[in-house]
Amino acid sequence: MKNTIEQNINRLVGYGLKTGLVTKEDVIYTQNRLLELFKLDGFESVESAKKIPSVKVSELENILSELMEYAAEHKIFNDESIVHRDLFDTKIMGMLVPPPSDIIDIFNTLYTEHSPKQATDWFYKFSQDTDYIRRYRICKDKKWKASTKYGKLDITINLSKPEKDPKAIAAARNATKVSYPPCLLCPQNEGYAGRLNHAARQNHRIIPLTLNGESWGFQYSPYVYYNEHCIVFNQKHTPMKICHETFARLLDFVTQFPHYILGSNADLPIVGGSILTHDHFQGGSYEFPMAVAPLESTFKMKDFKDVKAGIVKWPMSVIRITSKNKESLIKAADKILNTWRKYSDKEAFVFAKTDGENHNTITPIARRRGEDFELDLVLRNNITTEEHPLGVYHPHAELHHIKKENIGLIEVMGLAVLPSRLKKELELLAQAIVAKKDISKDEVLSKHAPWVKEFMPKYEAKAKKPLTVEEVSKILEKETGIVFSQVLEHAGVYKCTPEGRKAFNRFIEKIQ
């Protein structure tokens, strides 16, 4: 049986008490704010207002659902799409969230009096408790590990980011153009009500940081592709740029938060991230597959005696440099970047510039190894050709049925973020294979037909009896992982072949 609006308001306040978002001194204040939001004059009685139940954290989805249902029935908001619903339920949660100053004080106290880890642990839980990170959506993401010749890669099919329906897309297109906040990463998002083409952020809080003497902000990603997926952004709306300061900022961050890694997308289209207009990093408490990949060879940089360097055994072209001396590491990274920016090798199809357009850049990742600082520098090039109009060092057309989007920082490190369509497609594909259907005739699945034709015969030949849907599903997961390793190979400037390594070493000679 559904709860009444009064009961649900009290359930939400109970949730606030359970998570610490609401103190007992703030109960009446919070109730009154919620009454105002739902256009109610008050509770039936003071006694009914005092009936605040003990609730479980897992009840939040149900509480919000029933509150939204009431608000829709009473025309309190326009319930036409998931976008409208997300705007309104964020407004509901915003009623429970303390002001930024309180959050900053708690974080800084935990950092100073306890440890950086305790500070981030608290802030991560807080970001979930406020529903900024929607636990009940994140748990729907499909995740698995796939064995490849480069080790185990992480595969995710993202289902937590809601897809806009046609009505919402049309409404957003027709909406008045607003340039505030300038982008989704700007500090002006904190507490912003949102609109059809911009997410609501009343439940969003930011921790100020100083990196390399500059003002930056620290927050978590609402879609957490991995554990404690954080975003660190410049307080100024300034474009992405990989430079000397980038390395200094990254190493400053891992000095302040040694339990986290931090990296940057590249600063050029195709090989860069989805938001090139605002300088930012991504990090968190997670060991990516690339981080555990070994060195396949080492080399010395004569100007940096205290820096260890080598090529990582990885499908992309990665130079790893390590040192206890941050300044030496920054200067060594700077030399590699500046040399790569200008480097061309016609034989390897590496061109620093064509028709006035720059092509070479780097995706850098910083981490701590005990007392050592470590940087992985991934060489990137965004050149296009008639044969590969989306990029030569980008997933080629034959892999687009699995992954067509840019290969950014997260994928570079070995975690595939695959489109939500794949969940249903892989389920249908498993059923079609077991039923012996002609996949090439299926409007949705036909794009996968050449791929299936390539690998399924070897599994069917080994099978002693007809494969089940469950068995084929596992095969598809394994083969999807292999496709992702091929995606990374395509994105690698230097291939993992004798010819590719010979070309890679020609560049290494320039930085020694």
JOWOHU-V357798 format. One record per residue. N is the residue number from 0. NEAR is the number of other ideal C-beta (glycine too) atoms within 8 Angstrom. Layout:
n->N near->NEAR
n->N near->NEAR
//
This chain:
n->0 near->2
n->1 near->5
n->2 near->7
n->3 near->6
n->4 near->9
n->5 near->10
n->6 near->10
n->7 near->13
n->8 near->13
n->9 near->13
n->10 near->13
n->11 near->14
n->12 near->15
n->13 near->12
n->14 near->15
n->15 near->11
n->16 near->12
n->17 near->10
n->18 near->8
n->19 near->7
n->20 near->11
n->21 near->10
n->22 near->7
n->23 near->5
n->24 near->4
n->25 near->8
n->26 near->12
n->27 near->7
n->28 near->7
n->29 near->13
n->30 near->13
n->31 near->8
n->32 near->9
n->33 near->13
n->34 near->12
n->35 near->8
n->36 near->10
n->37 near->13
n->38 near->6
n->39 near->7
n->40 near->3
n->41 near->6
n->42 near->9
n->43 near->5
n->44 near->6
n->45 near->6
n->46 near->6
n->47 near->9
n->48 near->12
n->49 near->6
n->50 near->8
n->51 near->8
n->52 near->8
n->53 near->4
n->54 near->10
n->55 near->5
n->56 near->10
n->57 near->6
n->58 near->10
n->59 near->11
n->60 near->8
n->61 near->7
n->62 near->13
n->63 near->13
n->64 near->8
n->65 near->11
n->66 near->15
n->67 near->13
n->68 near->9
n->69 near->12
n->70 near->12
n->71 near->10
n->72 near->6
n->73 near->8
n->74 near->5
n->75 near->10
n->76 near->9
n->77 near->4
n->78 near->8
n->79 near->7
n->80 near->10
n->81 near->9
n->82 near->12
n->83 near->13
n->84 near->10
n->85 near->11
n->86 near->14
n->87 near->12
n->88 near->12
n->89 near->15
n->90 near->12
n->91 near->13
n->92 near->14
n->93 near->11
n->94 near->10
n->95 near->13
n->96 near->10
n->97 near->5
n->98 near->5
n->99 near->9
n->100 near->6
n->101 near->8
n->102 near->13
n->103 near->10
n->104 near->8
n->105 near->9
n->106 near->12
n->107 near->9
n->108 near->8
n->109 near->12
n->110 near->11
n->111 near->6
n->112 near->5
n->113 near->7
n->114 near->7
n->115 near->10
n->116 near->7
n->117 near->10
n->118 near->13
n->119 near->14
n->120 near->8
n->121 near->11
n->122 near->12
n->123 near->10
n->124 near->8
n->125 near->11
n->126 near->12
n->127 near->10
n->128 near->10
n->129 near->13
n->130 near->13
n->131 near->13
n->132 near->11
n->133 near->9
n->134 near->10
n->135 near->9
n->136 near->9
n->137 near->11
n->138 near->6
n->139 near->8
n->140 near->10
n->141 near->8
n->142 near->7
n->143 near->7
n->144 near->8
n->145 near->14
n->146 near->7
n->147 near->11
n->148 near->3
n->149 near->12
n->150 near->9
n->151 near->8
n->152 near->15
n->153 near->12
n->154 near->15
n->155 near->12
n->156 near->12
n->157 near->12
n->158 near->10
n->159 near->11
n->160 near->7
n->161 near->8
n->162 near->5
n->163 near->9
n->164 near->9
n->165 near->5
n->166 near->8
n->167 near->14
n->168 near->9
n->169 near->8
n->170 near->11
n->171 near->11
n->172 near->6
n->173 near->5
n->174 near->10
n->175 near->3
n->176 near->4
n->177 near->7
n->178 near->4
n->179 near->5
n->180 near->10
n->181 near->9
n->182 near->9
n->183 near->8
n->184 near->9
n->185 near->11
n->186 near->9
n->187 near->8
n->188 near->12
n->189 near->10
n->190 near->8
n->191 near->12
n->192 near->7
n->193 near->10
n->194 near->8
n->195 near->10
n->196 near->5
n->197 near->9
n->198 near->9
n->199 near->11
n->200 near->12
n->201 near->13
n->202 near->12
n->203 near->12
n->204 near->13
n->205 near->10
n->206 near->11
n->207 near->10
n->208 near->11
n->209 near->7
n->210 near->11
n->211 near->7
n->212 near->4
n->213 near->9
n->214 near->9
n->215 near->13
n->216 near->13
n->217 near->10
n->218 near->12
n->219 near->13
n->220 near->11
n->221 near->8
n->222 near->9
n->223 near->12
n->224 near->10
n->225 near->11
n->226 near->7
n->227 near->12
n->228 near->13
n->229 near->13
n->230 near->12
n->231 near->14
n->232 near->14
n->233 near->12
n->234 near->9
n->235 near->6
n->236 near->8
n->237 near->7
n->238 near->8
n->239 near->15
n->240 near->8
n->241 near->11
n->242 near->6
n->243 near->8
n->244 near->7
n->245 near->11
n->246 near->15
n->247 near->11
n->248 near->13
n->249 near->16
n->250 near->14
n->251 near->10
n->252 near->16
n->253 near->15
n->254 near->9
n->255 near->8
n->256 near->10
n->257 near->8
n->258 near->7
n->259 near->13
n->260 near->12
n->261 near->15
n->262 near->15
n->263 near->16
n->264 near->12
n->265 near->15
n->266 near->11
n->267 near->12
n->268 near->6
n->269 near->10
n->270 near->16
n->271 near->14
n->272 near->10
n->273 near->5
n->274 near->10
n->275 near->12
n->276 near->8
n->277 near->15
n->278 near->9
n->279 near->12
n->280 near->12
n->281 near->15
n->282 near->10
n->283 near->11
n->284 near->7
n->285 near->9
n->286 near->4
n->287 near->12
n->288 near->13
n->289 near->13
n->290 near->11
n->291 near->8
n->292 near->12
n->293 near->6
n->294 near->9
n->295 near->7
n->296 near->6
n->297 near->8
n->298 near->9
n->299 near->6
n->300 near->12
n->301 near->6
n->302 near->6
n->303 near->11
n->304 near->4
n->305 near->7
n->306 near->13
n->307 near->7
n->308 near->12
n->309 near->11
n->310 near->15
n->311 near->13
n->312 near->8
n->313 near->10
n->314 near->9
n->315 near->12
n->316 near->10
n->317 near->13
n->318 near->13
n->319 near->13
n->320 near->15
n->321 near->12
n->322 near->14
n->323 near->6
n->324 near->9
n->325 near->9
n->326 near->6
n->327 near->11
n->328 near->16
n->329 near->12
n->330 near->10
n->331 near->15
n->332 near->13
n->333 near->10
n->334 near->12
n->335 near->13
n->336 near->14
n->337 near->8
n->338 near->11
n->339 near->12
n->340 near->10
n->341 near->8
n->342 near->11
n->343 near->8
n->344 near->10
n->345 near->7
n->346 near->5
n->347 near->10
n->348 near->8
n->349 near->13
n->350 near->10
n->351 near->10
n->352 near->9
n->353 near->7
n->354 near->4
n->355 near->4
n->356 near->6
n->357 near->8
n->358 near->12
n->359 near->12
n->360 near->16
n->361 near->12
n->362 near->15
n->363 near->15
n->364 near->17
n->365 near->14
n->366 near->11
n->367 near->8
n->368 near->8
n->369 near->4
n->370 near->4
n->371 near->9
n->372 near->16
n->373 near->11
n->374 near->15
n->375 near->14
n->376 near->14
n->377 near->12
n->378 near->14
n->379 near->13
n->380 near->13
n->381 near->15
n->382 near->11
n->383 near->9
n->384 near->7
n->385 near->4
n->386 near->4
n->387 near->11
n->388 near->7
n->389 near->8
n->390 near->11
n->391 near->9
n->392 near->12
n->393 near->14
n->394 near->11
n->395 near->8
n->396 near->5
n->397 near->5
n->398 near->13
n->399 near->10
n->400 near->6
n->401 near->11
n->402 near->12
n->403 near->6
n->404 near->5
n->405 near->9
n->406 near->11
n->407 near->12
n->408 near->12
n->409 near->10
n->410 near->14
n->411 near->14
n->412 near->12
n->413 near->13
n->414 near->14
n->415 near->13
n->416 near->8
n->417 near->12
n->418 near->8
n->419 near->9
n->420 near->6
n->421 near->11
n->422 near->10
n->423 near->7
n->424 near->11
n->425 near->12
n->426 near->9
n->427 near->11
n->428 near->14
n->429 near->12
n->430 near->9
n->431 near->11
n->432 near->13
n->433 near->11
n->434 near->6
n->435 near->4
n->436 near->8
n->437 near->5
n->438 near->13
n->439 near->6
n->440 near->6
n->441 near->11
n->442 near->4
n->443 near->6
n->444 near->12
n->445 near->10
n->446 near->6
n->447 near->11
n->448 near->10
n->449 near->7
n->450 near->11
n->451 near->11
n->452 near->7
n->453 near->6
n->454 near->9
n->455 near->10
n->456 near->7
n->457 near->7
n->458 near->10
n->459 near->8
n->460 near->6
n->461 near->5
n->462 near->9
n->463 near->2
n->464 near->4
n->465 near->5
n->466 near->11
n->467 near->7
n->468 near->8
n->469 near->6
n->470 near->9
n->471 near->13
n->472 near->11
n->473 near->8
n->474 near->12
n->475 near->11
n->476 near->12
n->477 near->10
n->478 near->10
n->479 near->15
n->480 near->16
n->481 near->10
n->482 near->12
n->483 near->17
n->484 near->14
n->485 near->9
n->486 near->15
n->487 near->16
n->488 near->11
n->489 near->11
n->490 near->14
n->491 near->14
n->492 near->10
n->493 near->11
n->494 near->7
n->495 near->7
n->496 near->6
n->497 near->5
n->498 near->7
n->499 near->12
n->500 near->11
n->501 near->8
n->502 near->13
n->503 near->11
n->504 near->8
n->505 near->10
n->506 near->15
n->507 near->11
n->508 near->7
n->509 near->8
n->510 near->9
n->511 near->8
//
